[in-house]
Amino acid sequence: MRVEKKYLIEEVAGHLKKSDYVILANYDKMTVADVSELRRRLAAHNAEFHVVKNSSLRVAAQALGLPNFDSALIGPTAVIVGGKNSPGVAKVIRDFIKEKQKIVVKAGVLSNKLISTREIEKLAELPSLDTLRAQLLGLLNQPAGMFVRVLNAVPQGVVNVLQAKVRAAEEKQ
């Protein structure tokens, strides 16, 4: 294998190792300005957009043990990788597609499983990572709050009964 080709494959493998997800897209209708804008939006989620050769991507994916996505490697291909917020990245891509209609998602890999464009759309519908964390904290706090209210109910009931007796005794006098 030529040194140049080996370098390209190592470069693509380096991109693929950056996250547990990879989104493959066709970028042939995009201008340089569109690519720059998409990269800027993805940077907010620590994600990256890289144009790659299909042959280099195929070899690098096989070397890393990723699922076979040869059927998606038709035409120009870009990979979107990086960051820990895959739903946020999917939302950025979805919104960019709605606005510009210049990029087409081919397929994706999430946790070493091949996912379709439809599944990527469903991923974009998930709440953000911060929202999920807030919901989880709310669920964790809820039982503790209910437990405190139950513990507080018994003494509060005793206090209410005693106050009622005091009022009744005051009314008799």
Buried (B, 14 or more C-beta within 10 A) or exposed (E): EEEEEEEBBEBBBEBBEBBEBBBBBBBEEBEEEBBEBBBEBBBEBBBBBBEBBBEBBBBBBEEBEBEEBEEBBEEBBBBBBBBEBBBBBBBBBBEBBEEBEBBBBBBBBBEEEBBEBEBBBEBBEBEEBEEEEEEEEEEEEEEEEEEEEEEEEEEEEEEEEEEEEEEEEEEEE
